[in-house]
Structure formats: C-alpha cells, structure tokens
Amino acid sequence: MLIGLIDRLSRPFMRALDPEDAHTLATKALRLLPLPAPGPEAPELGVRTFGLNFPNPLGLAAGFDKNALAPDAMLRLGFGFVEVGTVTPRAQKGNPRPRVFRLETDEGVINRLGFNNEGSAAVLARLAGRADAGGLIGVNIGANRDTADRAEDYVRLIDTFAPVASYFTVNVSSPNTPGLRDLQQASALDDLLGRVIEARERVRLNAGPTPVLLKIAPDLTLPDLDDVVGVARKHRVDGMIVGNTTISRPGSLRERDKAKEAGGLSGKPLFKLSTRILAETYVRAEGAFPLIGAGGIDSGAAAIAKIKAGATLIQLYSALVYRGIGLVPEIKRDLLAAIKRGQHQSLAAMVGSDAADMTAESWPS
C-alpha cells in the first residue's frame, strides 16, 4: 500500500521536526494525497450504538484534526469514525509555543495547546462542504478561554453544528484551559448538561437527533466519578468518552525532565489509568449509556483491553506518532482475529467482560 510506504519513509523525518510543526505538515499532506476509498469492512467489526452505524469501532480522537481539515482522508485510511475539534465559538490562538512535547522513550506526548482552533464558522464551512461525502464525523466542543458564561458557548455550538455533526462531545476535561475542569463538579455539570440537552432537543426538529457525549478526565476521584456519572444519567446523555489527557505523571516515566512540562499527558503512559477509570465508569453506568475508551491504545491487545474494560467504541491519536497509520489496519485485524478465535462471539460480547475484575485490582501507580 502506497500510503504505508510513505508513512514508513516519512516518520523519521517527521520525528526530527518540532512536534507541532510535524503535525501541521502531516495534516496538510493528508489533504493532498490521492487516497483510495477504503475497502469493505468485515461485518463482524460493525457496531451500532448511539443510534448510529459504525463500520468499525476504531475512531480518531479529537485533537488530531482540530479544524476539520482532513476528516475524509482519515476515514479513507480506515478509521470507523473521526472526531474533529475541540472547536470553540470564536477562533483562539491557544497557549504560547512550545506547547507540545514528545516523550520518545515512553511513547507519550505532553500538550498544553489550550483549544487552539480557527473557530466555529471556519469549521462549519468545511463540514458543510463535505456533507454529502458520508462517514461519521463527531464534533468536540469547548468554551473560549475568556467567556464568562461557558455553558452558553456549548449551547451556541450545539445550535451551530447540529445539521452537520454525527454526534457531539462536550469537552469539560482538558487541563489546558484554566477552570474548565471545574465544569466536572456536580452542580456546574448539572447546569451545563441541562442546557446542552435542552439545546439539542430544541434543534432536533430541523437537524434530527444528534447524540451528545460527555468527555471526562482520568484524574477524577472515585467520589467525583460517582457524581459525574450520576449527573450524566440524570440528563440521559447518550454516552461518555473516558478519558482525556492526565495531569498526573506515572512513576514509570523515564524522560523525567520532559515530564516536568505542564500540560496533559497522553499516549502509552496513560493506558493503565485511563483503562481503570473506564472500568470504574462502566460499572457505575450500569448500561445506561455506551462508553468510548481512549488513552494509550497502541496495539490490538490494548484495544481489546479497552473493550473488555467497558468500551463499545475506542479512539486513538498519540500512538500514530510512534506507530504510524499502519496501526489502524493492525488493530482491526487483531479485533477480527479475537472474534474468530472464539473467545467471544462478537465485539458486543467483549464489552465490559473484565470491568468488575479490574475495579478490584490495586490502583495504577
């Protein structure tokens, strides 16, 4: 496959660049490459959830394509769905550079980007322009840094993107916008979700039903997680994404100097914590809504572990930096092989099968 060869040859060059410059170059290249349409997916990998039909359970997490520059390219590379954003109502530059750091030895990334994006008007124009292209495109929404009423920003974005979004992700879990994670506190979250769901229902007549998901941090305490899941169930959100980057720094990190950089840690070092919080969320949700598992997925085995911890769908991003785009078909092959080996009759049968046992284990260090 030509794209695989290009990926292998270009990765050393890209890794030599500043991380943010490399990402910008990769996004531009994806827009220009004449990628073929993806072949048919194995029926066993299809997932129906949130009222949507996903050709496979592997999605591209928000953060890779903040401005909806290349969602169709990523779908052609084999992702079952793509989440763009985080988008804010008004364009903003984010935090000063440098703001992205690779932890090469640990296969991790620290970012403190701060919701840098071109704003809702620019992203809406791109998504509206590809509306007939098909595929599932979620829109991850957030508040501008200087907004007094942050809940109102989310409501505005529901109104704006409802006609073009396959689903919404309400992002209250980025550590890089001061005070944003306070929206995970029970009273604030209750107000936010109430207003978001009301907005979604208001636009339903014209835009149709659009699922609303809540993305949470892996750093929540278990009592706080109790509150978050309780509020999410109260407002009947359609699902949750577990989880965002972590402000913690595992003791196993080897690149200690870079680990001191402020920001959210993603990639392989996040896997244990995010998977444990996923299992904890699954047992608390009690089947009220499906979950998307994110954080540290870098192999088929890691993807299967997420599903067994409670994920109906999974997302990745940081692993592409270290494993390349060939990771996408590799994970799908491993998922299909796990089903065909007879361990489980379907992906649905795997979901949450290990969650209870995981919650009984010692806490990840």
N, C-alpha and C positions, 0 to 999 in steps of 0.2 A: 504494500500500500504506500503510495507516494507520500501521503501526509506523515506516515510513520517514519519514513526515511528522513524527511525534512525535520521532523521533531528530534530525532536522534542526533542529526548533524548540527542542529542549531542550539541544542541545550547547553553545551559547554560555553558557547559564545554568550548566550543569554545570561548564564550564571556569572559571567565575568562583569556584566553591567550592574549598575545600581539597580536594586530590586524594583523600584517604581518605574525607572526608565525601561527596564526589561519588560515589565507588564504592559506598559503603553505600546511598546513596539510589537509585542505579541498580539495585542488586540487589533492593531492596525493591519498586521499581516493576515489575521484570520478573516478580516473583511475583504481582503484582496484575493485570497487563494480560491481557485475554482474547485470547491469541494463537491464531490458527487453526492447524490442523495443517499441516505443510509439504506442498507438492505433491510429486508423484512426481519422483524424481531421474532424470537422464539415465543410461541403463545404462552409458554409456562412463565415467562417473565412479566407478562401483563398484570397490571394492578388497577383495580377500580376502587377509588377512595375519594373522599371529599366530593362525591358526585361526578368525578372526572375519570377518564380512562387514560392511564399512563402506559405507554408501550413497554417500559421497563422501569424499575424502581430507583434508578440512579439519576440524581439530579445535580446540576451545577449550583453551588451555593452562591448566595448574594456576596458581593464584593469583587468578584472577578469582572463582571460587566455592569459597572455602576450606572452607565448612561445608555444602556440598550444599544450598544454599537454593533454587537456581533451575536445576538441570540440564535439566529438561524444557522450560523456557522457551527455553534456548539451543538445544536440539535443534529446537524449533519455528521458531527463527529461521534454521535452515538448516545448522547445523554437523552434520558427519557423526558426530562423537563429542565427548564432553565429559569433561575430566579434572578432578575435584574435589580439594581439598586445597591445600597439604600438610596432612595430618592427623597429629597425634601422639596417643599413647595417652591422655595427660591434657591437659585444657584448659590453655592458657597464653596470657598477655596479649601476649607478644612484646616488642619494644623500645619505649622511650618515644617518644611523638609530639613533634614531627613526624617522620615516617619515610617519607613518600612525596613525591617532588618531580618536577614536570613540567619538562622542558627543551623549552619550547614551540618555539623556533626550530629545534631539532634534531629535533623529533618523537621525543624519547626520554623515558624515565622512570627515575628512580633510586629504589629502595626499600631499606629496611633493616627490614622488618617483623619478621622473626625468628620465623617459624612461629606467628603468632598464629592460634588456632583454638579451637573450642569443645570439642575432644576427641573421641575415637573413639565414645563412647556416643551423643552427640548426632548425629553424622554417620551412624552406623549406623542409628539410628532413622529418619532421613529417607530413607536409601536403601532400607531395608526397606519403608518405607511406599509407595514408588513402584516396587516390584519388578515389578509386573505392567504397568508402563507401556511397557516395551520401550526400545529405544535402547541405545547403547553408552556406558557410564559407567566410566571408569577412576578408580582411587583412588591418589593420590600420597601416599606415606607417608614419615614422617620421625621423628626421635628428639626426645624432650623435651630441653630445654636442660640440665636438671640430672640427667639419667640417667647413672649410672656405666657401665652396660653398654648402649651404644647399639644394638648389634646385636640385643639382646634386645627392644628396642622394636619393631624392624622385624618380628621373628618374631611378637610379640604381635599386631601389626596384620594380618599375613597370616592368622592364626587368626581374627581378628575379622571381617574384611571378605570373606573368600573366598566366602561364599554370595551376596554382592551385587555384587561387583566384576567388570566385564568384563575388566579387566586391572589389574595393579599397576605403579606406577612407584616404584622405590626411589630416593629423592632423597638423594643424598650430595653435592650440588653447590651448595646455597645458600651464599652468602658471609656470611649474616647470623646464623648460629648458630656461636659460637666452636668451632673444632676440627672442625666437621662435614666440611669438605672433606678433612680428613686421612683420612677413610674411602675416598678415591680412591687412596690409596697401596696398592701391590700386596699387601702382607701383610694389611693391615686389610681391603681389599676382598675378598681371597680368603676370609677368615674370614666376613665378612658375607654374601657371596653363597652360600657353602656352607650357612650356617644358614638363609638365606631360601629357597633352593631345597628344602632338606630339609623346611622347614615347609610349603611349597606342596605337596610330594608327600604329606606326611602328611595334609593335609586334602582331597586330591584325591578320595578315595572318597566323601566326603559332599558336597563342594561342586563337584566336577567340575574339569576342568583350567582353571587361570587363568594366562594369560601373565604373566610377570614381565619388566619392562623396567628398564633402568638409565639414570638421567638424569645426564649429566656436565656439567662446566663447560667453557666455551670457552677457559678460561685455562690448560688443561693444556699442558705442553711436549710435543713430539712423542715423546721417550723415555717420558714418563709415559703418554701416549696408547697407546703400544705395550704398556705393562704393563696398562693398564685393559682394552683390547680383548682381550689375551691371557687375562686372568682371566675376563672375560665369556664368551669362547669356551670356556674350560676348564669352566665351570659350566653351559654351554649355556643362557644366558639367552635369552629369546625375542626380545629386541630392545633397542635403545638409543635414548634421546632426546638429540639434540645441538642446542642445549645450553641451559643455564641462563643467568642473567644474568652479566655480566662485571664484574670489579673494575677492569679497565683503563679508560682514558679516551682515546679516539681523539683525535689532534691536530686533527681536523677540527671538533670541538665548538666551537660559537660561544657557548654560555651557560657561560662559563668559571667564573663564581662558583658557580652551582648544581652544576656538575660536580665541585666540591670536596667535595660532601656524600658521606659514607661510605655504602656500600651497593652493590647490584648494578645495573648499567645495562642497560636493555632498550630495545626499540624500534628505530627506523631506524638509529641509530649502531652497533648490534650486528650488523647484517646481514652485512657483509663478513667479520668474524672468525668468526662462528658458521657461515657457509656454507663457509669454508675448513676449519674443524675438521670439519664434516660430511663434506666430500670426503675429508679425511685418514682419518676413521673408516671411510668406505665402502671405501676401498682396502685397509685393514687387516683389515676384517671378512671380505673375500673371499666374500661371500654366505652367511656362517654364520648371519646373522640380519638382518632388516629394520631400517631406521632411521626415526625420526621426526625431521624437521627443524623446528627452532624458532629464533626470533631474528630480528626485524626484518622479518618478512613484512608488507608494507603494500600489495601490488598483485598482480595476476595475474602480471606479469613476475617479481616477487620469488618468488612461489610456484613458478613454472616453474623458476627458477634453483635453488631448493632441491631440487626433484625431480631435476633434471639433475646436481646435486651428490651425489645418493645417497639422497634421502628417498623412502620408499614412501608415507608419510603426512606431513602438515605440521600445525603448530599456530601459532596467533597469540593475542595478548591485547593488548599495548600499543597496537597500531595502532587498536584500537577507540576509544581515547581521542581520536585525531585524525581518523580517517576514518569512524567511526560504524559501525553494524551493516550499512549498505548495502555495506560491503566484502565481506561474506560471499557474497552472490549475484554480485557483480562478479568475484571470484576464480574462482568456479565457472564463470561464463560464459567467462572467458579460458582456463581449462583446457580446456573443451569446444571452444572455437574453435581452440586449438592442435592438438588431435587432428584436427578436421575439415579443417584446412588441409593435412593430410597430412604434416606434419613428422615425426610419429611416429604409428604406427597405434594406440597405446594409451598410457595413463599408464604402464603397466609398462615399455613400450619406452623411455620417457624416463629411467627411474630410473638414475642414475649415468652417463648418457651423456657428461657433461662432467667427471666426477670426476678422471680421470687428468690431463687438461689443467690443471685447477685446481690440483692439487698441484704442478705445475711452475712456477706463477706466483710472483712475488715475494710476500713475506708482507704481509698488510694492515697498514697503518700506523695 
